[in-house]
Amino acid sequence: MFQRLSAGWQLAKQSLNVLRLDKELLMFPILSGLACLVVTASFAAPLIFSGMLENVANQEGNNPAAPANLLLYGLMFLFYFATYFIIIFFNSALVACAIIRLKGGDPVLRDGVGAAMARLPQIIAWAFVSATVGLILKIIESRSEKVGRFLTSLLGMAWSVTTFFVIPVLVVEKAGPIEAIKRSVSIMKNTWGESLAANFGIGTITFLGMLVGLVPIGFGVAALSGQMVVLGIILIVLGAIIVLAVSLISSAMGSIMLAALYIYAEEGTVPGGFDENLIQAAFASRR
């Protein structure tokens, strides 16, 4: 276990090195985030100004068949679908570019966008499945605050593990939702230890980076309390920029790592930019 965690840390650092070669890959999570903000605003504004949220809150929460609740669930599904579509589209584009880089190519943004557009039917289908699962989990959670949250946490974790490799399968194999899930489960069975270790490595780097950003935010809040408004605002903005940058970098690193694990698991070849001895040792248990 400790050997795998150490390997995961090294693999995470090598994913960061690969990202340094293609910094433009950061544009995909940036575009995804901006698009999600637009979608969120487009759904939230009508709900707030129409008073629908207030009407639902005034109804009995245990009556899921109430007209306002049914309408809200319908809107929630559309919101989930639009959001998942955006996230899956740009993640697919990023993974496509990562695979090109890991196989020795030099990708540009249009390569990723082109690959995602070529998989548009699969992306739409997977967004529909993801939105359906997300809505079901939300309904389960709303039925009982404590039990619902516990149950949805377990189901959500199981769903995340089961669908871990869906995006690269979708990008490379153009598989539909059911086949993509089957292929993801099959790959995960062979790489679960390495996948978890790699996520641990990326999570550790992300955590350390977030701490760096939280320090100036903390000092900024303290400065505001001490009537040093300008200094406080500067420190808070600086910290927020660091946190945002770390979030974008960790997202891109995750996609690069996912592509690398998929390539090695499926082709048995060491992806470019990764140490051959390290990745072969990490997967030695399945060979």
Rosetta blueprint (number, residue, H / E / L):
1 M L
2 F H
3 Q H
4 R H
5 L H
6 S H
7 A H
8 G H
9 W H
10 Q H
11 L H
12 A H
13 K H
14 Q H
15 S H
16 L H
17 N H
18 V H
19 L H
20 R H
21 L H
22 D L
23 K H
24 E H
25 L H
26 L H
27 M H
28 F H
29 P H
30 I H
31 L H
32 S H
33 G H
34 L H
35 A H
36 C H
37 L H
38 V H
39 V H
40 T H
41 A H
42 S H
43 F H
44 A H
45 A H
46 P H
47 L H
48 I H
49 F H
50 S H
51 G L
52 M H
53 L H
54 E H
55 N H
56 V H
57 A H
58 N H
59 Q L
60 E L
61 G L
62 N L
63 N L
64 P L
65 A L
66 A L
67 P H
68 A H
69 N H
70 L H
71 L H
72 L H
73 Y H
74 G H
75 L H
76 M H
77 F H
78 L H
79 F H
80 Y H
81 F H
82 A H
83 T H
84 Y H
85 F H
86 I H
87 I H
88 I H
89 F H
90 F H
91 N H
92 S H
93 A H
94 L H
95 V H
96 A H
97 C H
98 A H
99 I H
100 I H
101 R H
102 L H
103 K L
104 G L
105 G L
106 D L
107 P L
108 V L
109 L H
110 R H
111 D H
112 G H
113 V H
114 G H
115 A H
116 A H
117 M H
118 A H
119 R L
120 L H
121 P H
122 Q H
123 I H
124 I H
125 A H
126 W H
127 A H
128 F H
129 V H
130 S H
131 A H
132 T H
133 V H
134 G H
135 L H
136 I H
137 L H
138 K H
139 I H
140 I H
141 E H
142 S H
143 R H
144 S L
145 E H
146 K H
147 V H
148 G H
149 R H
150 F H
151 L H
152 T H
153 S H
154 L H
155 L H
156 G H
157 M H
158 A H
159 W H
160 S H
161 V H
162 T H
163 T L
164 F L
165 F L
166 V H
167 I H
168 P H
169 V H
170 L H
171 V H
172 V H
173 E H
174 K L
175 A L
176 G L
177 P H
178 I H
179 E H
180 A H
181 I H
182 K H
183 R H
184 S H
185 V H
186 S H
187 I H
188 M H
189 K H
190 N H
191 T H
192 W H
193 G H
194 E H
195 S H
196 L H
197 A H
198 A H
199 N H
200 F H
201 G H
202 I H
203 G H
204 T H
205 I H
206 T H
207 F H
208 L H
209 G H
210 M H
211 L H
212 V H
213 G H
214 L H
215 V H
216 P H
217 I H
218 G H
219 F H
220 G H
221 V H
222 A H
223 A H
224 L H
225 S H
226 G L
227 Q L
228 M L
229 V H
230 V H
231 L H
232 G H
233 I H
234 I H
235 L H
236 I H
237 V H
238 L H
239 G H
240 A H
241 I H
242 I H
243 V H
244 L H
245 A H
246 V H
247 S H
248 L H
249 I H
250 S H
251 S H
252 A H
253 M H
254 G H
255 S H
256 I H
257 M H
258 L H
259 A H
260 A H
261 L H
262 Y H
263 I H
264 Y H
265 A H
266 E H
267 E H
268 G L
269 T L
270 V L
271 P L
272 G L
273 G L
274 F L
275 D L
276 E H
277 N H
278 L H
279 I H
280 Q H
281 A H
282 A H
283 F L
284 A H
285 S H
286 R H
287 R L
